């Protein structure tokens, strides 16, 4: 099949297919007219490449999966090195998520504290009082040159 057909069949752009080929993940032959011609198995390979990229792996990471890219990756044997790299990527994502969650929790605590300080303790309705000059930001206090 030609590159446009492969692109339409897999949802990958023609540019992506050329990029995968340049990265050594995809191979094509050349027709007499110079067009790229891909084997029918290329569609499964491209879908698997896109799946792995979408899961957060890089093209270099995907290259480690070459032995199992042409079939059903969920049932075929996956190289140990590829699994180790994927596990490493997962650990990095888990660490980033934990760090972002900690930042989010700190920000939420600051907002809760600020909302509590604004609440009018003598009000039975729990209404908040408007922010006064003491709640101005550092930039606002710096003067007109910084506005």
Secondary structure by P-SEA (a helix, b strand, c coil): ccaaaaaaaccccaaaaaaaaaaccbbbbbcccbbbbbccaaaaaaaaaaaaaaacccaaaaaaaccccccccccccccaaaaaaaaaaaaaaaaaaaaaaaaaaaaaaaaaaaaaaaccccccccccccccccccccccccccccc
